[in-house]
Amino acid sequence: MNVVTLSGSLDERYFESIVRAADAVRGERILFDATHVRWADPYGMVGLLALGQVHAQDGVKPLLKLPETGDVVSYMTRMGFFEHAETMFELNGARPKARGDGSESEVLLEITAVNSHQDVHKVVDLVNVRGMKILTTQLHYPRQEAFQFSVILSEVCQNIIEHAEAGGWVATQTYNWTKKLGRRVVVIAVMDLGIGFRASLSAAQAGRHSRWDDATALEAAFMHGQTRFHDPGRGQGLQQIRKMVGRWGGRISIRSGTARIADIPPWDEGSPLQEALPHLPGSQIGIVLPARVPAENSASPTGGR
């Protein structure tokens, strides 16, 4: 039995170490040991689901040992993690039952599978309702901008079906990043295990480049707005998301195949482009949006910001 030990934080910062450790024993049965996890966010949980599905395709379900901390297990339950995990993992450890009172949190979008157009419509409805509430009440964005982002995020979910050619997941949650940023943030994860950016863009864009690999494809889409369409102006959802995240001082990253590209804001650190990563199918998108500070929320008497 090969053991992949998860760190105390199940989030984007430590996701790559899990991918690398699991890739080293690909084809053999794995125990993902989450015993010492003390923190989990949408990117970490959805990423773990993606890894579980990849390794379950080898023929034997990987094992997942649940965190010892009851609060973490309860949170993962509320996020709907285990409903998805039990289809791809053999779970080891006690977990509480999901809430059955029909109540809904006002600050999160539970992990939601996107496997069909019907699922996309469900996600769109949830994003439009809860996403608007999160962005306007928790992060203090103007309603018009929050609505624009909800529409574009819905398009990303739609792209899972239309472009990835495989299912995926979406999840969001707000947190108070007191130590790191001094304000609230919303963390958004949208992931699939489909064909990825390189294959999706290949027919329309590969001939324009002397080298065509995962990193080049991500740069073409992320930096230059190139799409799988030959018609100008089509498929610009990613560029619009990038512009909005940048305007709001947020962070966005996309991992696809063996590469990752990101816009890194001043409050964070990391490399804008990573290559030669362990291969992971599809695309994994992570977005962090910080709340607006008071000076950004109110206009001065002269109309400035």
Wavefront OBJ file of the C-alpha trace (Angstrom):
o trace
v 0.000 0.000 0.000
v 1.416 3.372 -1.053
v 0.636 6.217 1.354
v 0.276 9.829 0.201
v 0.239 12.023 3.297
v -1.742 15.257 3.031
v -0.428 18.339 4.805
v -2.351 20.312 7.395
v -3.897 22.530 4.713
v -5.909 21.014 1.882
v -5.816 23.970 -0.523
v -4.141 25.182 -3.696
v -0.821 25.910 -1.993
v -0.218 22.247 -1.246
v -2.180 20.641 -4.072
v 0.859 20.182 -6.313
v 2.701 18.162 -3.680
v -0.251 15.748 -3.520
v -0.365 15.426 -7.314
v 3.373 14.739 -7.467
v 3.318 12.154 -4.685
v 0.328 10.348 -6.208
v 1.841 10.428 -9.700
v 4.980 8.708 -8.414
v 2.960 5.570 -7.573
v 0.484 5.722 -10.470
v -0.909 2.280 -11.269
v -0.623 1.058 -7.676
v -3.197 1.308 -4.914
v -2.927 4.486 -2.871
v -3.990 5.538 0.597
v -4.547 9.282 0.759
v -3.938 10.004 4.446
v -5.822 13.167 5.473
v -5.411 12.459 9.196
v -3.636 15.726 9.935
v -5.702 18.043 7.734
v -6.783 21.049 9.793
v -8.013 23.271 6.953
v -9.752 22.598 3.646
v -11.096 24.903 0.949
v -12.953 24.380 -2.359
v -9.772 24.027 -4.429
v -8.309 21.416 -2.112
v -11.488 19.371 -1.811
v -12.391 19.452 -5.496
v -8.761 18.770 -6.389
v -8.758 15.712 -4.146
v -11.909 14.471 -5.889
v -10.165 14.894 -9.239
v -7.154 12.904 -8.057
v -9.410 10.218 -6.624
v -11.211 9.840 -9.930
v -7.951 9.689 -11.894
v -6.549 6.931 -9.715
v -9.850 5.055 -9.493
v -9.630 4.704 -13.275
v -6.632 2.431 -12.753
v -9.090 -0.248 -11.652
v -8.969 -0.133 -7.842
v -10.468 2.588 -5.689
v -7.879 4.511 -3.678
v -8.397 4.729 0.070
v -9.015 8.000 1.869
v -8.364 8.252 5.586
v -10.495 11.047 6.997
v -9.158 13.951 9.102
v -9.006 13.462 12.841
v -10.377 16.943 13.493
v -14.150 16.745 13.810
v -14.728 20.339 12.690
v -12.935 19.666 9.403
v -14.965 16.512 8.760
v -18.179 18.362 9.579
v -17.261 21.165 7.188
v -16.395 18.716 4.406
v -19.751 17.055 5.015
v -21.603 20.369 4.723
v -19.741 21.071 1.498
v -21.008 17.766 0.088
v -17.503 16.354 -0.302
v -18.274 12.842 0.862
v -21.303 12.445 -1.385
v -18.910 12.665 -4.328
v -15.907 11.022 -2.662
v -17.668 7.759 -1.859
v -18.006 7.023 -5.592
v -14.239 7.094 -6.149
v -12.650 6.425 -2.745
v -12.897 3.735 -0.132
v -13.462 5.935 2.912
v -11.824 5.157 6.225
v -13.088 7.012 9.278
v -16.249 8.214 10.969
v -18.186 11.095 9.441
v -21.403 12.858 10.450
v -24.526 12.579 8.378
v -25.301 15.361 5.953
v -27.739 17.996 7.165
v -31.295 16.933 6.559
v -33.140 20.072 7.630
v -33.217 21.546 4.154
v -31.380 24.662 5.285
v -28.900 26.408 3.038
v -25.804 28.394 3.849
v -25.767 31.967 2.626
v -22.022 31.981 2.115
v -21.151 28.915 0.068
v -21.889 26.905 -3.012
v -21.463 23.278 -2.048
v -19.439 21.004 -4.311
v -21.700 20.510 -7.299
v -21.125 18.002 -10.095
v -21.321 19.229 -13.678
v -21.924 16.248 -15.944
v -24.720 17.436 -18.213
v -26.437 20.551 -19.495
v -29.094 19.998 -16.835
v -26.370 20.195 -14.173
v -25.100 23.407 -15.751
v -28.569 24.973 -15.473
v -28.647 24.010 -11.791
v -25.235 25.542 -11.209
v -26.214 28.683 -13.096
v -29.258 29.122 -10.862
v -27.206 28.616 -7.708
v -24.408 30.905 -8.876
v -26.848 33.628 -9.845
v -28.548 33.533 -6.441
v -25.785 32.702 -3.991
v -22.927 34.125 -6.040
v -24.647 37.482 -6.252
v -25.248 37.453 -2.519
v -21.639 36.514 -1.748
v -20.134 39.167 -4.000
v -22.461 41.973 -2.919
v -22.922 41.322 0.817
v -19.659 39.608 1.773
v -17.226 41.264 -0.648
v -19.091 44.550 -1.250
v -18.930 44.569 -5.045
v -21.417 46.671 -7.010
v -24.394 44.609 -8.054
v -23.770 45.135 -11.769
v -20.186 43.846 -11.554
v -21.246 40.938 -9.369
v -23.874 39.993 -11.924
v -21.333 40.125 -14.746
v -19.028 37.805 -12.862
v -21.841 35.366 -12.114
v -22.674 35.181 -15.813
v -19.063 34.537 -16.793
v -18.547 31.951 -14.062
v -21.626 30.201 -15.378
v -19.985 30.161 -18.815
v -16.937 28.405 -17.370
v -19.220 25.702 -15.997
v -20.927 25.448 -19.388
v -17.517 24.987 -20.989
v -16.983 21.842 -18.927
v -19.683 20.188 -20.986
v -19.063 21.842 -24.335
v -15.260 21.942 -24.458
v -13.816 19.581 -21.860
v -15.827 16.587 -23.114
v -16.004 15.268 -19.554
v -17.690 16.046 -16.259
v -16.397 18.259 -13.503
v -17.171 20.107 -10.294
v -17.637 23.654 -9.021
v -17.554 24.965 -5.442
v -17.191 28.309 -3.649
v -16.760 29.480 -0.067
v -15.995 32.715 1.750
v -13.332 32.980 4.437
v -11.882 35.649 6.689
v -8.187 35.897 5.779
v -7.289 38.033 8.777
v -3.590 37.128 8.915
v -2.838 36.973 5.186
v -4.937 39.810 3.819
v -6.888 41.395 6.658
v -10.282 40.961 4.965
v -12.731 38.431 3.621
v -12.208 36.512 0.405
v -14.204 34.123 -1.718
v -12.420 31.020 -2.997
v -13.793 29.498 -6.212
v -12.799 26.183 -7.781
v -13.962 24.887 -11.159
v -12.353 21.650 -12.327
v -12.765 18.910 -14.901
v -10.813 15.901 -16.134
v -11.504 16.416 -19.819
v -9.265 16.971 -22.813
v -7.557 20.097 -21.471
v -6.541 23.370 -23.098
v -3.932 21.958 -25.473
v -6.313 19.507 -27.135
v -9.232 21.941 -27.110
v -7.278 24.705 -28.860
v -5.162 22.484 -31.101
v -7.221 22.589 -34.304
v -7.523 26.382 -34.343
v -4.252 27.502 -32.747
v -1.470 24.882 -32.903
v -0.347 25.948 -36.386
v 0.378 29.475 -35.155
v 3.094 28.331 -32.769
v 6.503 26.768 -33.309
v 6.018 24.767 -30.113
v 2.653 23.386 -29.045
v 2.406 21.994 -25.553
v 0.349 22.569 -22.401
v 2.238 25.716 -21.377
v 1.963 27.257 -24.849
v -1.759 26.508 -24.988
v -2.342 28.097 -21.591
v -0.369 31.192 -22.570
v -2.307 31.444 -25.851
v -5.662 31.330 -24.063
v -4.798 33.149 -20.851
v -2.414 35.851 -22.076
v -3.496 36.389 -25.678
v -7.183 35.490 -25.707
v -6.838 32.808 -28.370
v -9.737 30.356 -28.466
v -10.824 27.214 -30.255
v -12.993 29.353 -32.539
v -11.783 30.840 -35.799
v -14.319 33.666 -35.537
v -12.966 36.754 -33.699
v -14.790 37.599 -30.501
v -16.038 34.098 -29.692
v -14.978 32.221 -26.586
v -13.737 35.261 -24.664
v -15.141 34.244 -21.271
v -11.722 33.421 -19.823
v -10.311 36.802 -20.827
v -13.274 38.585 -19.236
v -12.814 36.622 -16.010
v -9.116 37.446 -15.956
v -9.799 41.160 -16.431
v -12.394 41.234 -13.667
v -10.238 39.290 -11.216
v -7.342 41.644 -11.924
v -9.500 44.745 -11.551
v -10.716 43.474 -8.195
v -7.194 42.666 -6.969
v -7.772 38.924 -7.003
v -5.822 35.843 -7.991
v -6.583 33.366 -10.784
v -4.715 30.220 -11.778
v -5.318 27.537 -14.375
v -3.660 24.135 -14.367
v -3.976 21.931 -17.434
v -1.996 18.841 -18.334
v 1.586 19.512 -17.255
v 1.477 23.294 -16.806
v -0.039 26.012 -14.648
v -0.453 29.710 -15.401
v -1.541 32.413 -12.983
v -2.013 36.112 -12.351
v -0.352 36.768 -8.996
v -1.513 39.901 -7.094
v 0.856 41.894 -4.839
v -0.556 40.309 -1.695
v 0.374 36.783 -2.809
v 3.451 35.015 -4.132
v 4.219 32.317 -6.668
v 5.362 31.746 -10.218
v 3.164 33.035 -13.072
v 4.039 29.981 -15.198
v 5.035 26.470 -14.190
v 5.964 23.724 -16.629
v 6.939 20.034 -16.471
v 4.373 19.286 -13.759
v 2.996 15.769 -13.294
v 0.260 15.248 -15.858
v -3.310 15.767 -14.711
v -6.129 15.613 -17.276
v -8.501 18.474 -17.993
v -8.295 21.887 -16.374
v -8.281 23.056 -12.775
v -9.211 26.700 -12.212
v -8.763 28.484 -8.904
v -9.936 32.036 -8.170
v -9.541 34.116 -5.006
v -11.462 37.406 -4.807
v -10.772 39.734 -1.866
v -13.407 42.008 -0.407
v -13.235 45.640 -1.356
v -11.633 47.855 1.253
v -13.711 50.807 2.542
v -11.859 53.305 0.340
v -12.952 51.339 -2.717
v -16.559 51.146 -1.584
v -17.374 54.809 -1.156
v -16.854 57.714 -3.484
v -15.253 60.926 -2.243
v -17.183 64.235 -2.347
v -15.468 64.982 -5.688
v -16.540 61.666 -7.158
v -13.107 59.977 -6.997
v -12.205 56.670 -5.395
l 1 2 3 4 5 6 7 8 9 10 11 12 13 14 15 16 17 18 19 20 21 22 23 24 25 26 27 28 29 30 31 32 33 34 35 36 37 38 39 40 41 42 43 44 45 46 47 48 49 50 51 52 53 54 55 56 57 58 59 60 61 62 63 64 65 66 67 68 69 70 71 72 73 74 75 76 77 78 79 80 81 82 83 84 85 86 87 88 89 90 91 92 93 94 95 96 97 98 99 100 101 102 103 104 105 106 107 108 109 110 111 112 113 114 115 116 117 118 119 120 121 122 123 124 125 126 127 128 129 130 131 132 133 134 135 136 137 138 139 140 141 142 143 144 145 146 147 148 149 150 151 152 153 154 155 156 157 158 159 160 161 162 163 164 165 166 167 168 169 170 171 172 173 174 175 176 177 178 179 180 181 182 183 184 185 186 187 188 189 190 191 192 193 194 195 196 197 198 199 200 201 202 203 204 205 206 207 208 209 210 211 212 213 214 215 216 217 218 219 220 221 222 223 224 225 226 227 228 229 230 231 232 233 234 235 236 237 238 239 240 241 242 243 244 245 246 247 248 249 250 251 252 253 254 255 256 257 258 259 260 261 262 263 264 265 266 267 268 269 270 271 272 273 274 275 276 277 278 279 280 281 282 283 284 285 286 287 288 289 290 291 292 293 294 295 296 297 298 299 300 301 302 303 304 305
